[in-house]
Amino acid sequence: MEIGKVKLKNELVLAPMAGVNSLPFRLLCREAGAGLVSTAMVDVQGFLAKPEVFGQFLKEEAPLSIQLVTPDAKLAGAVAKKLERSCQLIDLNFGCPAGSATNTGRGAALLKDVGKVGEIVKSVSEAVKVPVTAKIRLGWKKIDAVEIGKACEKNGAAAVAVHARLFGEGYGIKSRWGEIKKVKDALSVPVIGNGDVWTGADAKRLLEATGCDGVMVGRAAVGDPDIFHRILHYFRTGEELALPSGKEKLEMFLKLLGLYRKHSLKERLGEVKKQAIWFSKGLVGGAEFRRRVSPLRSVEDVEALVNRTAQGAMN
Ligand SMILES: Cc1cc2nc3c(=O)[nH]c(=O)nc-3n(C[C@H](O)[C@H](O)[C@H](O)COP(=O)(O)O)c2cc1C
């Protein structure tokens, strides 16, 4: 897939995920084969006040997309300009449904105002040289995805990612891939389909059902970056690889810890513990492991617990 002048080595994209997509996690997803990784959403006002909260962005992550969230078109352009040297793409969030975002007019709240979406895309596209992309939901209360997608394209978006749910729809409702196809059919820029891809077969079906150019994977990668390797293997061979065993996932987690250490992020204990909990999903004795992680006071303690657990993991 090619987004503007940025050539990706495949069509797999790590979805932006707040609280999940730390630098070490993004590096593991790249290593597992993701063609593009994204940061969690970066609130532009928060970034201006405390940039260090949002972590580092490294050359070795490239291609990296930094996602911005704001209703302020001018500020979006200014922050995008500050960040463009740290990434290959700037993405704009028009989909976050959390009250903390929509109550202040950010994220999915923007789906109510197509003109405003266009304004933000235009401001950022004019401010930076890197390609600008938009990540949208289907609409606020009704499906407006084609109109919103067209507004993005018209105002300079080099690609549009579609998470095929309305603002108020949770994961209990299936991602409506048919609506992704409508956006794909209406736009000339690449369209990236998103929602409910858990396996190689899912990814292939999404590509075939919608004709879209890329596949964005979110929850399936949480605690399991190897999903990208499995999907690519499926694309090549038609064979669905087995899920990693609990022991393999703990080994992957130790690798993640090594990256936290390498990039001097050991102080991010809360983040490390959350990752430990996600990586322990499916582990025999996982509930006990998770109970023991919570009270730990240092990354070294987490590492020691993981090492002990990995030695005993029989699955
Ligand atoms: C923990 C979590 C955090 C998320 N944070 C963001 C975010 O920062 N920006 C965004 O555009 N979408 C965010 N999303 C939505 C995902 O990017 C994606 O659109 C959604 O999970 C559907 O894809 P999936 O079915 O592959 O998970 C988040 C999802 C999860 C589970």
PDBQT file of the ligand as one rigid body, heavy atoms in Angstrom, charges set to zero:
ROOT
HETATM    1  C1  LIG A 401      -7.658   0.079  24.339  1.00  0.00    +0.000 C 
HETATM    2  C2  LIG A 401      -8.067   0.772  23.077  1.00  0.00    +0.000 A 
HETATM    3  C3  LIG A 401      -7.650   2.078  22.852  1.00  0.00    +0.000 A 
HETATM    4  C4  LIG A 401      -8.018   2.747  21.668  1.00  0.00    +0.000 A 
HETATM    5  N1  LIG A 401      -7.522   3.994  21.429  1.00  0.00    +0.000 NA
HETATM    6  C5  LIG A 401      -7.740   4.598  20.222  1.00  0.00    +0.000 A 
HETATM    7  C6  LIG A 401      -7.080   5.814  19.879  1.00  0.00    +0.000 A 
HETATM    8  O1  LIG A 401      -6.258   6.349  20.632  1.00  0.00    +0.000 OA
HETATM    9  N2  LIG A 401      -7.358   6.345  18.648  1.00  0.00    +0.000 N 
HETATM   10  C7  LIG A 401      -8.227   5.757  17.773  1.00  0.00    +0.000 A 
HETATM   11  O2  LIG A 401      -8.433   6.274  16.667  1.00  0.00    +0.000 OA
HETATM   12  N3  LIG A 401      -8.848   4.600  18.065  1.00  0.00    +0.000 NA
HETATM   13  C8  LIG A 401      -8.606   4.000  19.254  1.00  0.00    +0.000 A 
HETATM   14  N4  LIG A 401      -9.161   2.778  19.518  1.00  0.00    +0.000 N 
HETATM   15  C9  LIG A 401      -9.984   2.112  18.496  1.00  0.00    +0.000 C 
HETATM   16  C10 LIG A 401      -9.107   1.180  17.625  1.00  0.00    +0.000 C 
HETATM   17  O3  LIG A 401      -8.114   1.921  16.946  1.00  0.00    +0.000 OA
HETATM   18  C11 LIG A 401      -9.953   0.410  16.586  1.00  0.00    +0.000 C 
HETATM   19  O4  LIG A 401     -10.575   1.345  15.748  1.00  0.00    +0.000 OA
HETATM   20  C12 LIG A 401     -11.028  -0.467  17.222  1.00  0.00    +0.000 C 
HETATM   21  O5  LIG A 401     -10.533  -1.162  18.346  1.00  0.00    +0.000 OA
HETATM   22  C13 LIG A 401     -11.587  -1.479  16.216  1.00  0.00    +0.000 C 
HETATM   23  O6  LIG A 401     -10.576  -2.312  15.731  1.00  0.00    +0.000 OA
HETATM   24  P1  LIG A 401     -10.386  -3.849  16.276  1.00  0.00    +0.000 P 
HETATM   25  O7  LIG A 401     -11.697  -4.540  16.098  1.00  0.00    +0.000 OA
HETATM   26  O8  LIG A 401      -9.288  -4.405  15.440  1.00  0.00    +0.000 OA
HETATM   27  O9  LIG A 401     -10.032  -3.723  17.733  1.00  0.00    +0.000 OA
HETATM   28  C14 LIG A 401      -8.843   2.108  20.706  1.00  0.00    +0.000 A 
HETATM   29  C15 LIG A 401      -9.258   0.789  20.951  1.00  0.00    +0.000 A 
HETATM   30  C16 LIG A 401      -8.874   0.120  22.103  1.00  0.00    +0.000 A 
HETATM   31  C17 LIG A 401      -9.309  -1.304  22.314  1.00  0.00    +0.000 C 
ENDROOT
TORSDOF 0
